[in-house]
Structure formats: structure tokens, C-alpha cells
Amino acid sequence: MIRTKNRACTGKRRHDTQEKAEEHRDRLIANGAVRVAAYQCRNRSCGGWHVGHTPKPRTTR
Ligand SMILES: [Zn+2]
């Protein structure tokens, strides 16, 4: 079992490239997902791309 410090990675599929991640995202959207985006992982030991929900856009007041 691999233990990662950063939880952000666990349970998420890792993609080597942005293109792969965006493919995955498109599939999720086709399946009805909303507001999902491909993003590069912050975890250095990962260095991959993930697909996840985008944070709520900040409304400036
Ligand atoms: Zn990662």
C-alpha cells in the first residue's frame, strides 16, 4: 500500500498529460457531471493531472 502525504491524490485517477485528463473530463461531462476540470497536480511526487470539481467561482462584491 502506498501512503501519500497529500490526500488530494488518493482516490483520483492520475493522467500523464493534460490531454488525457481532458479526455477523462469530457467523458465525465458526457455522463452528466458538472463543473469538472482538469488540473495539474500540486503534489510533486505525483506530477500528473487529475480531474476534479472546480471550486466555486468567487464572486467579487
Ligand atoms: Zn496527483
N, CA, C, O and the ligand as a Tripos MOL2 file, in Angstrom:
@<TRIPOS>MOLECULE
protein
  245   243    62     0     0
PROTEIN
NO_CHARGES

@<TRIPOS>ATOM
      1 N           0.8420   -1.1980    0.0000 N.3       1 MET1
      2 CA          0.0000    0.0000    0.0000 C.3       1 MET1
      3 C           0.8790    1.2520    0.0000 C.2       1 MET1
      4 O           1.8220    1.3900    0.7800 O.2       1 MET1
      5 N           0.5400    2.1080   -0.8670 N.am      2 ILE2
      6 CA          1.3150    3.3490   -0.9690 C.3       2 ILE2
      7 C           0.6300    4.4310   -0.1420 C.2       2 ILE2
      8 O          -0.5640    4.6990   -0.2790 O.2       2 ILE2
      9 N           1.4290    5.0310    0.7110 N.am      3 ARG3
     10 CA          0.8700    6.1070    1.5280 C.3       3 ARG3
     11 C           1.3420    7.4400    0.9790 C.2       3 ARG3
     12 O           2.5340    7.6640    0.7650 O.2       3 ARG3
     13 N           0.4140    8.2840    0.7650 N.am      4 THR4
     14 CA          0.7880    9.6150    0.2760 C.3       4 THR4
     15 C           0.4580   10.6430    1.3330 C.2       4 THR4
     16 O          -0.5710   10.5850    2.0070 O.2       4 THR4
     17 N           1.3510   11.5630    1.4470 N.am      5 LYS5
     18 CA          1.1310   12.6300    2.4100 C.3       5 LYS5
     19 C          -0.0930   13.4510    2.0340 C.2       5 LYS5
     20 O          -0.9450   13.8000    2.8510 O.2       5 LYS5
     21 N          -0.1140   13.7260    0.7640 N.am      6 ASN6
     22 CA         -1.1700   14.6130    0.2880 C.3       6 ASN6
     23 C          -2.4040   13.8010   -0.0710 C.2       6 ASN6
     24 O          -2.3550   12.8930   -0.9010 O.2       6 ASN6
     25 N          -3.4640   14.1350    0.5460 N.am      7 ARG7
     26 CA         -4.7020   13.4040    0.2980 C.3       7 ARG7
     27 C          -5.3120   13.7060   -1.0560 C.2       7 ARG7
     28 O          -6.1330   12.9460   -1.5710 O.2       7 ARG7
     29 N          -4.9070   14.8030   -1.6090 N.am      8 ALA8
     30 CA         -5.5300   15.2520   -2.8520 C.3       8 ALA8
     31 C          -5.4730   14.1990   -3.9370 C.2       8 ALA8
     32 O          -6.3220   14.1440   -4.8270 O.2       8 ALA8
     33 N          -4.4550   13.3670   -3.8430 N.am      9 CYS9
     34 CA         -4.2420   12.3990   -4.9050 C.3       9 CYS9
     35 C          -5.0440   11.1250   -4.7240 C.2       9 CYS9
     36 O          -5.4560   10.4980   -5.7000 O.2       9 CYS9
     37 N          -5.2600   10.7560   -3.5120 N.am     10 THR10
     38 CA         -5.8550    9.4540   -3.2570 C.3      10 THR10
     39 C          -7.2590    9.3750   -3.8240 C.2      10 THR10
     40 O          -8.0750   10.2880   -3.6950 O.2      10 THR10
     41 N          -7.4940    8.2560   -4.4490 N.am     11 GLY11
     42 CA         -8.8250    8.0310   -4.9770 C.3      11 GLY11
     43 C          -9.0910    8.7340   -6.2870 C.2      11 GLY11
     44 O         -10.1900    8.6730   -6.8380 O.2      11 GLY11
     45 N          -8.0770    9.3930   -6.7680 N.am     12 LYS12
     46 CA         -8.2820   10.0770   -8.0430 C.3      12 LYS12
     47 C          -7.4330    9.4360   -9.1150 C.2      12 LYS12
     48 O          -6.3400    8.9230   -8.8730 O.2      12 LYS12
     49 N          -7.9700    9.4890  -10.2750 N.am     13 ARG13
     50 CA         -7.2280    8.9220  -11.3660 C.3      13 ARG13
     51 C          -6.1520    9.8980  -11.8150 C.2      13 ARG13
     52 O          -6.3700   11.1070  -11.8960 O.2      13 ARG13
     53 N          -5.0260    9.3550  -12.0930 N.am     14 ARG14
     54 CA         -3.9160   10.1970  -12.4950 C.3      14 ARG14
     55 C          -3.6820   10.0680  -13.9890 C.2      14 ARG14
     56 O          -3.6850    8.9770  -14.5580 O.2      14 ARG14
     57 N          -3.4810   11.2220  -14.5950 N.am     15 HIS15
     58 CA         -3.1990   11.2320  -16.0320 C.3      15 HIS15
     59 C          -1.8240   11.8320  -16.2650 C.2      15 HIS15
     60 O          -1.3860   12.7480  -15.5690 O.2      15 HIS15
     61 N          -1.1740   11.2880  -17.2550 N.am     16 ASP16
     62 CA          0.1840   11.7640  -17.5250 C.3      16 ASP16
     63 C           0.2000   13.1220  -18.1970 C.2      16 ASP16
     64 O           1.1090   13.9260  -17.9910 O.2      16 ASP16
     65 N          -0.8090   13.3610  -18.9940 N.am     17 THR17
     66 CA         -0.8150   14.6120  -19.7490 C.3      17 THR17
     67 C          -2.1430   15.3410  -19.5850 C.2      17 THR17
     68 O          -3.1510   14.7710  -19.1670 O.2      17 THR17
     69 N          -2.1010   16.5880  -19.9240 N.am     18 GLN18
     70 CA         -3.3160   17.3940  -19.8690 C.3      18 GLN18
     71 C          -4.3630   16.8440  -20.8330 C.2      18 GLN18
     72 O          -5.5570   16.8220  -20.5350 O.2      18 GLN18
     73 N          -3.8910   16.4060  -21.9840 N.am     19 GLU19
     74 CA         -4.8210   15.8790  -22.9850 C.3      19 GLU19
     75 C          -5.5950   14.6920  -22.4430 C.2      19 GLU19
     76 O          -6.8100   14.5910  -22.6180 O.2      19 GLU19
     77 N          -4.8770   13.7970  -21.7840 N.am     20 LYS20
     78 CA         -5.5280   12.6120  -21.2260 C.3      20 LYS20
     79 C          -6.5490   13.0290  -20.1740 C.2      20 LYS20
     80 O          -7.6630   12.5080  -20.1220 O.2      20 LYS20
     81 N          -6.1490   13.9620  -19.3540 N.am     21 ALA21
     82 CA         -7.0350   14.4140  -18.2880 C.3      21 ALA21
     83 C          -8.2880   15.0560  -18.8740 C.2      21 ALA21
     84 O          -9.3960   14.8680  -18.3720 O.2      21 ALA21
     85 N          -8.0900   15.8090  -19.9370 N.am     22 GLU22
     86 CA         -9.2500   16.4810  -20.5300 C.3      22 GLU22
     87 C         -10.1710   15.4840  -21.2170 C.2      22 GLU22
     88 O         -11.3870   15.6720  -21.2650 O.2      22 GLU22
     89 N          -9.5860   14.4390  -21.7410 N.am     23 GLU23
     90 CA        -10.4070   13.3740  -22.3030 C.3      23 GLU23
     91 C         -11.3020   12.7880  -21.2240 C.2      23 GLU23
     92 O         -12.5000   12.5860  -21.4180 O.2      23 GLU23
     93 N         -10.6970   12.5280  -20.1060 N.am     24 HIS24
     94 CA        -11.4200   11.9750  -18.9790 C.3      24 HIS24
     95 C         -12.5320   12.9330  -18.5300 C.2      24 HIS24
     96 O         -13.6620   12.5290  -18.2590 O.2      24 HIS24
     97 N         -12.1690   14.1970  -18.4640 N.am     25 ARG25
     98 CA        -13.1460   15.2140  -18.0640 C.3      25 ARG25
     99 C         -14.3300   15.2250  -19.0210 C.2      25 ARG25
    100 O         -15.4880   15.2710  -18.6080 O.2      25 ARG25
    101 N         -14.0100   15.1800  -20.2990 N.am     26 ASP26
    102 CA        -15.0910   15.2000  -21.2960 C.3      26 ASP26
    103 C         -16.0290   14.0130  -21.1160 C.2      26 ASP26
    104 O         -17.2420   14.1230  -21.3000 O.2      26 ASP26
    105 N         -15.4470   12.8940  -20.7570 N.am     27 ARG27
    106 CA        -16.2760   11.7130  -20.5450 C.3      27 ARG27
    107 C         -17.1910   11.9080  -19.3400 C.2      27 ARG27
    108 O         -18.3610   11.5270  -19.3650 O.2      27 ARG27
    109 N         -16.6490   12.4990  -18.3000 N.am     28 LEU28
    110 CA        -17.4630   12.7520  -17.1080 C.3      28 LEU28
    111 C         -18.5990   13.7120  -17.4390 C.2      28 LEU28
    112 O         -19.7350   13.5250  -17.0030 O.2      28 LEU28
    113 N         -18.2790   14.7280  -18.2070 N.am     29 ILE29
    114 CA        -19.2950   15.7080  -18.5710 C.3      29 ILE29
    115 C         -20.3710   15.0530  -19.4330 C.2      29 ILE29
    116 O         -21.5600   15.3420  -19.2980 O.2      29 ILE29
    117 N         -19.9270   14.1730  -20.3130 N.am     30 ALA30
    118 CA        -20.8860   13.4440  -21.1490 C.3      30 ALA30
    119 C         -21.8020   12.5910  -20.2990 C.2      30 ALA30
    120 O         -22.9330   12.2950  -20.6830 O.2      30 ALA30
    121 N         -21.3010   12.1980  -19.1420 N.am     31 ASN31
    122 CA        -22.0980   11.3820  -18.2240 C.3      31 ASN31
    123 C         -22.9130   12.2240  -17.2540 C.2      31 ASN31
    124 O         -23.5710   11.7050  -16.3520 O.2      31 ASN31
    125 N         -22.8560   13.5080  -17.4580 N.am     32 GLY32
    126 CA        -23.7230   14.3530  -16.6500 C.3      32 GLY32
    127 C         -23.0270   15.1240  -15.5440 C.2      32 GLY32
    128 O         -23.6870   15.7890  -14.7450 O.2      32 GLY32
    129 N         -21.7200   15.0450  -15.4870 N.am     33 ALA33
    130 CA        -21.0190   15.7810  -14.4420 C.3      33 ALA33
    131 C         -21.0160   17.2720  -14.7770 C.2      33 ALA33
    132 O         -21.0070   17.6750  -15.9410 O.2      33 ALA33
    133 N         -21.0240   18.0470  -13.7440 N.am     34 VAL34
    134 CA        -20.9660   19.4860  -13.9630 C.3      34 VAL34
    135 C         -19.7710   20.0850  -13.2350 C.2      34 VAL34
    136 O         -19.3340   19.6120  -12.1860 O.2      34 VAL34
    137 N         -19.2790   21.1280  -13.8360 N.am     35 ARG35
    138 CA        -18.1580   21.8620  -13.2300 C.3      35 ARG35
    139 C         -17.0060   20.9620  -12.8310 C.2      35 ARG35
    140 O         -16.5520   20.9860  -11.6870 O.2      35 ARG35
    141 N         -16.5500   20.1900  -13.7530 N.am     36 VAL36
    142 CA        -15.3450   19.4230  -13.5050 C.3      36 VAL36
    143 C         -14.2590   19.9570  -14.4190 C.2      36 VAL36
    144 O         -14.5270   20.4010  -15.5360 O.2      36 VAL36
    145 N         -13.0560   19.9070  -13.9400 N.am     37 ALA37
    146 CA        -11.9650   20.4530  -14.7250 C.3      37 ALA37
    147 C         -10.7140   19.6080  -14.5460 C.2      37 ALA37
    148 O         -10.5120   18.9490  -13.5260 O.2      37 ALA37
    149 N          -9.8900   19.6560  -15.5700 N.am     38 ALA38
    150 CA         -8.5910   19.0030  -15.4700 C.3      38 ALA38
    151 C          -7.6090   19.9870  -14.8690 C.2      38 ALA38
    152 O          -7.5610   21.1570  -15.2500 O.2      38 ALA38
    153 N          -6.8400   19.5030  -13.9410 N.am     39 TYR39
    154 CA         -5.8610   20.3920  -13.3150 C.3      39 TYR39
    155 C          -4.5790   19.6370  -13.0350 C.2      39 TYR39
    156 O          -4.5870   18.4300  -12.7970 O.2      39 TYR39
    157 N          -3.4930   20.3590  -13.0680 N.am     40 GLN40
    158 CA         -2.2240   19.7240  -12.7790 C.3      40 GLN40
    159 C          -2.0660   19.5500  -11.2800 C.2      40 GLN40
    160 O          -2.4070   20.4290  -10.4880 O.2      40 GLN40
    161 N          -1.5470   18.4070  -10.9220 N.am     41 CYS41
    162 CA         -1.4230   18.0790   -9.5090 C.3      41 CYS41
    163 C          -0.3600   18.9340   -8.8440 C.2      41 CYS41
    164 O           0.6960   19.2090   -9.4140 O.2      41 CYS41
    165 N          -0.6610   19.3370   -7.6480 N.am     42 ARG42
    166 CA          0.3120   20.1310   -6.9050 C.3      42 ARG42
    167 C           1.3640   19.2500   -6.2680 C.2      42 ARG42
    168 O           2.4590   19.7010   -5.9290 O.2      42 ARG42
    169 N           1.0210   18.0190   -6.1150 N.am     43 ASN43
    170 CA          1.9280   17.1060   -5.4560 C.3      43 ASN43
    171 C           3.1030   16.7760   -6.3770 C.2      43 ASN43
    172 O           2.9210   16.2280   -7.4640 O.2      43 ASN43
    173 N           4.2770   17.1110   -5.9340 N.am     44 ARG44
    174 CA          5.4590   16.9290   -6.7660 C.3      44 ARG44
    175 C           5.7180   15.4750   -7.0740 C.2      44 ARG44
    176 O           6.1250   15.1310   -8.1830 O.2      44 ARG44
    177 N           5.4870   14.6360   -6.1130 N.am     45 SER45
    178 CA          5.7670   13.2220   -6.3260 C.3      45 SER45
    179 C           4.7580   12.5900   -7.2730 C.2      45 SER45
    180 O           4.9320   11.4620   -7.7340 O.2      45 SER45
    181 N           3.7240   13.3250   -7.5470 N.am     46 CYS46
    182 CA          2.7170   12.8320   -8.4890 C.3      46 CYS46
    183 C           3.0250   13.3920   -9.8610 C.2      46 CYS46
    184 O           3.2830   12.6400  -10.8020 O.2      46 CYS46
    185 N           2.9970   14.6900   -9.9770 N.am     47 GLY47
    186 CA          3.3650   15.3280  -11.2290 C.3      47 GLY47
    187 C           2.3930   15.0620  -12.3650 C.2      47 GLY47
    188 O           2.6920   15.3600  -13.5210 O.2      47 GLY47
    189 N           1.2470   14.5100  -12.0500 N.am     48 GLY48
    190 CA          0.2940   14.1900  -13.0940 C.3      48 GLY48
    191 C          -0.8500   15.1810  -13.1440 C.2      48 GLY48
    192 O          -0.7990   16.2630  -12.5600 O.2      48 GLY48
    193 N          -1.8670   14.7800  -13.8500 N.am     49 TRP49
    194 CA         -3.0690   15.5960  -13.9750 C.3      49 TRP49
    195 C          -4.2350   14.8470  -13.3830 C.2      49 TRP49
    196 O          -4.3020   13.6200  -13.4530 O.2      49 TRP49
    197 N          -5.1330   15.5740  -12.8130 N.am     50 HIS50
    198 CA         -6.3280   14.9660  -12.2540 C.3      50 HIS50
    199 C          -7.5620   15.6890  -12.7780 C.2      50 HIS50
    200 O          -7.4930   16.7890  -13.3250 O.2      50 HIS50
    201 N          -8.6630   15.0340  -12.5890 N.am     51 VAL51
    202 CA         -9.9280   15.6700  -12.9330 C.3      51 VAL51
    203 C         -10.7390   15.7790  -11.6670 C.2      51 VAL51
    204 O         -10.9340   14.7940  -10.9550 O.2      51 VAL51
    205 N         -11.2020   16.9520  -11.3930 N.am     52 GLY52
    206 CA        -11.9730   17.1290  -10.1770 C.3      52 GLY52
    207 C         -12.9350   18.2820  -10.3100 C.2      52 GLY52
    208 O         -13.0070   18.9650  -11.3310 O.2      52 GLY52
    209 N         -13.6600   18.4660   -9.2510 N.am     53 HIS53
    210 CA        -14.6190   19.5530   -9.2670 C.3      53 HIS53
    211 C         -13.9080   20.8780   -9.0950 C.2      53 HIS53
    212 O         -12.9820   21.0130   -8.2950 O.2      53 HIS53
    213 N         -14.3430   21.8120   -9.8310 N.am     54 THR54
    214 CA        -13.7420   23.1370   -9.7240 C.3      54 THR54
    215 C         -14.3170   23.8470   -8.5030 C.2      54 THR54
    216 O         -15.4970   23.6940   -8.1890 O.2      54 THR54
    217 N         -13.5030   24.6010   -7.8350 N.am     55 PRO55
    218 CA        -14.0010   25.3690   -6.6990 C.3      55 PRO55
    219 C         -15.0070   26.4060   -7.1730 C.2      55 PRO55
    220 O         -14.9690   26.8650   -8.3150 O.2      55 PRO55
    221 N         -15.8790   26.7500   -6.2910 N.am     56 LYS56
    222 CA        -16.8870   27.7370   -6.6650 C.3      56 LYS56
    223 C         -16.2170   29.0500   -7.0370 C.2      56 LYS56
    224 O         -15.3300   29.5320   -6.3320 O.2      56 LYS56
    225 N         -16.6380   29.6050   -8.1210 N.am     57 PRO57
    226 CA        -16.0360   30.8760   -8.5080 C.3      57 PRO57
    227 C         -16.3480   31.9530   -7.4800 C.2      57 PRO57
    228 O         -17.4680   32.0790   -6.9850 O.2      57 PRO57
    229 N         -15.3320   32.7040   -7.1910 N.am     58 ARG58
    230 CA        -15.5190   33.7360   -6.1810 C.3      58 ARG58
    231 C         -16.2350   34.9290   -6.7700 C.2      58 ARG58
    232 O         -15.8360   35.4800   -7.7960 O.2      58 ARG58
    233 N         -17.2530   35.2940   -6.1260 N.am     59 THR59
    234 CA        -17.9530   36.4830   -6.6080 C.3      59 THR59
    235 C         -17.4160   37.6980   -5.8660 C.2      59 THR59
    236 O         -17.4430   37.7760   -4.6380 O.2      59 THR59
    237 N         -16.9460   38.6050   -6.6360 N.am     60 THR60
    238 CA        -16.3980   39.8110   -6.0200 C.3      60 THR60
    239 C         -17.5170   40.8140   -5.7580 C.2      60 THR60
    240 O         -18.3560   41.1000   -6.6130 O.2      60 THR60
    241 N         -17.4870   41.3020   -4.6000 N.am     61 ARG61
    242 CA        -18.5190   42.2730   -4.2510 C.3      61 ARG61
    243 C         -17.9300   43.6400   -4.0230 C.2      61 ARG61
    244 O         -18.6600   44.5830   -3.7180 O.2      61 ARG61
    245 ZN         -1.6940   13.8340   -8.0490 Zn       62 ZN62
@<TRIPOS>BOND
     1     1     2 1
     2     2     3 1
     3     3     4 2
     4     3     5 am
     5     5     6 1
     6     6     7 1
     7     7     8 2
     8     7     9 am
     9     9    10 1
    10    10    11 1
    11    11    12 2
    12    11    13 am
    13    13    14 1
    14    14    15 1
    15    15    16 2
    16    15    17 am
    17    17    18 1
    18    18    19 1
    19    19    20 2
    20    19    21 am
    21    21    22 1
    22    22    23 1
    23    23    24 2
    24    23    25 am
    25    25    26 1
    26    26    27 1
    27    27    28 2
    28    27    29 am
    29    29    30 1
    30    30    31 1
    31    31    32 2
    32    31    33 am
    33    33    34 1
    34    34    35 1
    35    35    36 2
    36    35    37 am
    37    37    38 1
    38    38    39 1
    39    39    40 2
    40    39    41 am
    41    41    42 1
    42    42    43 1
    43    43    44 2
    44    43    45 am
    45    45    46 1
    46    46    47 1
    47    47    48 2
    48    47    49 am
    49    49    50 1
    50    50    51 1
    51    51    52 2
    52    51    53 am
    53    53    54 1
    54    54    55 1
    55    55    56 2
    56    55    57 am
    57    57    58 1
    58    58    59 1
    59    59    60 2
    60    59    61 am
    61    61    62 1
    62    62    63 1
    63    63    64 2
    64    63    65 am
    65    65    66 1
    66    66    67 1
    67    67    68 2
    68    67    69 am
    69    69    70 1
    70    70    71 1
    71    71    72 2
    72    71    73 am
    73    73    74 1
    74    74    75 1
    75    75    76 2
    76    75    77 am
    77    77    78 1
    78    78    79 1
    79    79    80 2
    80    79    81 am
    81    81    82 1
    82    82    83 1
    83    83    84 2
    84    83    85 am
    85    85    86 1
    86    86    87 1
    87    87    88 2
    88    87    89 am
    89    89    90 1
    90    90    91 1
    91    91    92 2
    92    91    93 am
    93    93    94 1
    94    94    95 1
    95    95    96 2
    96    95    97 am
    97    97    98 1
    98    98    99 1
    99    99   100 2
   100    99   101 am
   101   101   102 1
   102   102   103 1
   103   103   104 2
   104   103   105 am
   105   105   106 1
   106   106   107 1
   107   107   108 2
   108   107   109 am
   109   109   110 1
   110   110   111 1
   111   111   112 2
   112   111   113 am
   113   113   114 1
   114   114   115 1
   115   115   116 2
   116   115   117 am
   117   117   118 1
   118   118   119 1
   119   119   120 2
   120   119   121 am
   121   121   122 1
   122   122   123 1
   123   123   124 2
   124   123   125 am
   125   125   126 1
   126   126   127 1
   127   127   128 2
   128   127   129 am
   129   129   130 1
   130   130   131 1
   131   131   132 2
   132   131   133 am
   133   133   134 1
   134   134   135 1
   135   135   136 2
   136   135   137 am
   137   137   138 1
   138   138   139 1
   139   139   140 2
   140   139   141 am
   141   141   142 1
   142   142   143 1
   143   143   144 2
   144   143   145 am
   145   145   146 1
   146   146   147 1
   147   147   148 2
   148   147   149 am
   149   149   150 1
   150   150   151 1
   151   151   152 2
   152   151   153 am
   153   153   154 1
   154   154   155 1
   155   155   156 2
   156   155   157 am
   157   157   158 1
   158   158   159 1
   159   159   160 2
   160   159   161 am
   161   161   162 1
   162   162   163 1
   163   163   164 2
   164   163   165 am
   165   165   166 1
   166   166   167 1
   167   167   168 2
   168   167   169 am
   169   169   170 1
   170   170   171 1
   171   171   172 2
   172   171   173 am
   173   173   174 1
   174   174   175 1
   175   175   176 2
   176   175   177 am
   177   177   178 1
   178   178   179 1
   179   179   180 2
   180   179   181 am
   181   181   182 1
   182   182   183 1
   183   183   184 2
   184   183   185 am
   185   185   186 1
   186   186   187 1
   187   187   188 2
   188   187   189 am
   189   189   190 1
   190   190   191 1
   191   191   192 2
   192   191   193 am
   193   193   194 1
   194   194   195 1
   195   195   196 2
   196   195   197 am
   197   197   198 1
   198   198   199 1
   199   199   200 2
   200   199   201 am
   201   201   202 1
   202   202   203 1
   203   203   204 2
   204   203   205 am
   205   205   206 1
   206   206   207 1
   207   207   208 2
   208   207   209 am
   209   209   210 1
   210   210   211 1
   211   211   212 2
   212   211   213 am
   213   213   214 1
   214   214   215 1
   215   215   216 2
   216   215   217 am
   217   217   218 1
   218   218   219 1
   219   219   220 2
   220   219   221 am
   221   221   222 1
   222   222   223 1
   223   223   224 2
   224   223   225 am
   225   225   226 1
   226   226   227 1
   227   227   228 2
   228   227   229 am
   229   229   230 1
   230   230   231 1
   231   231   232 2
   232   231   233 am
   233   233   234 1
   234   234   235 1
   235   235   236 2
   236   235   237 am
   237   237   238 1
   238   238   239 1
   239   239   240 2
   240   239   241 am
   241   241   242 1
   242   242   243 1
   243   243   244 2
@<TRIPOS>SUBSTRUCTURE
     1 MET1         2 RESIDUE 1 A MET
     2 ILE2         6 RESIDUE 1 A ILE
     3 ARG3        10 RESIDUE 1 A ARG
     4 THR4        14 RESIDUE 1 A THR
     5 LYS5        18 RESIDUE 1 A LYS
     6 ASN6        22 RESIDUE 1 A ASN
     7 ARG7        26 RESIDUE 1 A ARG
     8 ALA8        30 RESIDUE 1 A ALA
     9 CYS9        34 RESIDUE 1 A CYS
    10 THR10       38 RESIDUE 1 A THR
    11 GLY11       42 RESIDUE 1 A GLY
    12 LYS12       46 RESIDUE 1 A LYS
    13 ARG13       50 RESIDUE 1 A ARG
    14 ARG14       54 RESIDUE 1 A ARG
    15 HIS15       58 RESIDUE 1 A HIS
    16 ASP16       62 RESIDUE 1 A ASP
    17 THR17       66 RESIDUE 1 A THR
    18 GLN18       70 RESIDUE 1 A GLN
    19 GLU19       74 RESIDUE 1 A GLU
    20 LYS20       78 RESIDUE 1 A LYS
    21 ALA21       82 RESIDUE 1 A ALA
    22 GLU22       86 RESIDUE 1 A GLU
    23 GLU23       90 RESIDUE 1 A GLU
    24 HIS24       94 RESIDUE 1 A HIS
    25 ARG25       98 RESIDUE 1 A ARG
    26 ASP26      102 RESIDUE 1 A ASP
    27 ARG27      106 RESIDUE 1 A ARG
    28 LEU28      110 RESIDUE 1 A LEU
    29 ILE29      114 RESIDUE 1 A ILE
    30 ALA30      118 RESIDUE 1 A ALA
    31 ASN31      122 RESIDUE 1 A ASN
    32 GLY32      126 RESIDUE 1 A GLY
    33 ALA33      130 RESIDUE 1 A ALA
    34 VAL34      134 RESIDUE 1 A VAL
    35 ARG35      138 RESIDUE 1 A ARG
    36 VAL36      142 RESIDUE 1 A VAL
    37 ALA37      146 RESIDUE 1 A ALA
    38 ALA38      150 RESIDUE 1 A ALA
    39 TYR39      154 RESIDUE 1 A TYR
    40 GLN40      158 RESIDUE 1 A GLN
    41 CYS41      162 RESIDUE 1 A CYS
    42 ARG42      166 RESIDUE 1 A ARG
    43 ASN43      170 RESIDUE 1 A ASN
    44 ARG44      174 RESIDUE 1 A ARG
    45 SER45      178 RESIDUE 1 A SER
    46 CYS46      182 RESIDUE 1 A CYS
    47 GLY47      186 RESIDUE 1 A GLY
    48 GLY48      190 RESIDUE 1 A GLY
    49 TRP49      194 RESIDUE 1 A TRP
    50 HIS50      198 RESIDUE 1 A HIS
    51 VAL51      202 RESIDUE 1 A VAL
    52 GLY52      206 RESIDUE 1 A GLY
    53 HIS53      210 RESIDUE 1 A HIS
    54 THR54      214 RESIDUE 1 A THR
    55 PRO55      218 RESIDUE 1 A PRO
    56 LYS56      222 RESIDUE 1 A LYS
    57 PRO57      226 RESIDUE 1 A PRO
    58 ARG58      230 RESIDUE 1 A ARG
    59 THR59      234 RESIDUE 1 A THR
    60 THR60      238 RESIDUE 1 A THR
    61 ARG61      242 RESIDUE 1 A ARG
    62 ZN62       245 GROUP 0 **** ****
